[in-house]
Amino acid sequence: MPRRVSHISGTDNFNVVFVGAGNIMFGSDEGPWNHSFRFEHKLGPRLKVVALIDPAVDRATSVLAKKCETFVRSAYENTRVFRTLDDFVKNVSKKDTPRAFVIGSPPMFRGTNQSGRDIELQIMKAFPGVALFVEKPVATGPSSEIEEVFKIAKTISDSGTVCSVGYMLRYLKAVQMMKQIIDDNHLTVMTTIARYACAYEAIAKPDWWTKSKSAGPIIEQGTHFCDLSRYFGGEVDISSVVAHSLEWNENAGHLSKLSIDETAIAPEDRIPRVTSATWKYESGAVGNFIHVVALQGHDYSCELEVYADGYQLKLVNPYVQPVLYVRKPGNDHEQVHRFPDDDPFFSEISVWIDNIEDIEEDPETSQILCTYEDACRSYQLTWAIREASERSRDSRLNSS
Ligand SMILES: NC(=O)c1ccc[n+]([C@@H]2O[C@H](COP(=O)([O-])OP(=O)(O)OC[C@H]3O[C@@H](n4cnc5c(N)ncnc54)[C@H](O)[C@@H]3O)[C@@H](O)[C@H]2O)c1
């Protein structure tokens, strides 16, 4: 149980380095993510982004210029742009020593101990004790590198680094209410049933549609719901994972409103339209997950159901307007809970900063909810789903 201390807002500057000047850091039309906005709200005038590291220097310079035109100018007016972490390490002044790094570069550049893909280790070496926030997924290298990612996890935890991974849905008030109901009633989860249907028309990044770049939609995106399933179901027996897919070149897999030119992507590199998986949790419970690339428009359609003896907890629309339907023993009608204005992106940043500053406003909500090691396990599950679906696709092709 964390220690209870009263909240004292700091007055000193909070130096932070952003790695990556892309959508997750500065927002886009694709969704509500935008870390810089949450940092500004959490820290106000204390926020000092001392460096923005991105090889796309023009992009970095242009997002900073936009910030400097607004009332949050003081956080960015002295931000220096560097192409690499090395350049920053060589040039950082004592005054700009960072307290924390936010890593929002593409996962292909992190999560290993190989040069150029080892930013976590490089940061810990140059700035021991500095806190890390790492975006999901922790990596996207080949599955043969999964053990390497777990080694990074061990180095992070052995060093005592305050580290949080961006599985923000864990921080939703609805998700915490589900946890509370399970704890209060001493429930044992019997099954998790998750559906993630994205609005593909809104996804305009060619990398996302290219397996060799993003590792495919389960590892890149479905990972949020695989992680949430694990949050309720516990550890997965990875050897039990089975899956099927609907591929891009099957009749039912045709999509009419792609925002990218898929013909520019090699056929073997194109992503499946549907992936459906089941598995056993170590507890004996059964997990079930389906990822669908079928909807147009903008909003995703996502639901997670968790069942236990007498109970159904159904989380609907967690990205847009979360609603929790609860059915309990003694009444067949569901209670409906709505959570207007809940911002899990703010909560995950807020909790991480409070942990760095050792401020615990509310012990119940002040825990970092996804460690690097936990995130590695979600990564491992998503790879197992992808590989199981590819195995069943290949065996179907071989037998036809
Ligand atoms: N939690 C969420 O809901 C959520 C939402 C969006 C993105 N993400 C995650 O955030 C990460 C980044 O995604 P994005 O949408 O911002 O991508 P993006 O393509 O918009 O931006 C990535 C940026 O990183 C830069 N970059 C490339 N190599 C780099 C390196 N070695 N060091 C530093 N910067 C480098 C690129 O030039 C680019 O500006 C991914 O892991 C993605 O899955 C999470």
The ligand as a Gaussian input file, in Angstrom:
#p B3LYP/6-31G(d) Opt

LIG

0 1
 N       -1.537000       4.921000     -26.774000
 C       -2.104000       5.219000     -27.920000
 O       -3.311000       5.217000     -28.057000
 C       -1.221000       5.573000     -29.082000
 C       -1.727000       6.361000     -30.110000
 C       -0.875000       6.710000     -31.175000
 C        0.424000       6.230000     -31.212000
 N        0.869000       5.438000     -30.192000
 C        2.241000       4.895000     -30.219000
 O        3.180000       5.955000     -30.249000
 C        4.318000       5.583000     -31.019000
 C        4.560000       6.631000     -32.096000
 O        3.412000       6.694000     -32.911000
 P        3.010000       8.032000     -33.723000
 O        1.610000       7.835000     -34.142000
 O        3.379000       9.227000     -32.948000
 O        3.971000       7.898000     -34.979000
 P        4.381000       9.048000     -36.007000
 O        4.847000       8.352000     -37.227000
 O        3.284000      10.067000     -36.127000
 O        5.614000       9.778000     -35.304000
 C        6.790000       9.118000     -34.990000
 C        7.903000      10.153000     -35.000000
 O        9.088000       9.506000     -34.537000
 C       10.161000       9.955000     -35.339000
 N       11.293000       9.014000     -35.278000
 C       11.635000       8.034000     -36.125000
 N       12.734000       7.410000     -35.683000
 C       13.090000       7.989000     -34.549000
 C       14.147000       7.783000     -33.641000
 N       15.022000       6.808000     -33.818000
 N       14.216000       8.585000     -32.572000
 C       13.314000       9.560000     -32.386000
 N       12.274000       9.789000     -33.210000
 C       12.169000       9.012000     -34.279000
 C        9.584000      10.120000     -36.727000
 O       10.384000      10.975000     -37.522000
 C        8.216000      10.713000     -36.392000
 O        8.253000      12.121000     -36.340000
 C        4.020000       4.175000     -31.535000
 O        4.569000       3.241000     -30.657000
 C        2.503000       4.091000     -31.472000
 O        2.010000       2.764000     -31.335000
 C        0.085000       5.122000     -29.129000

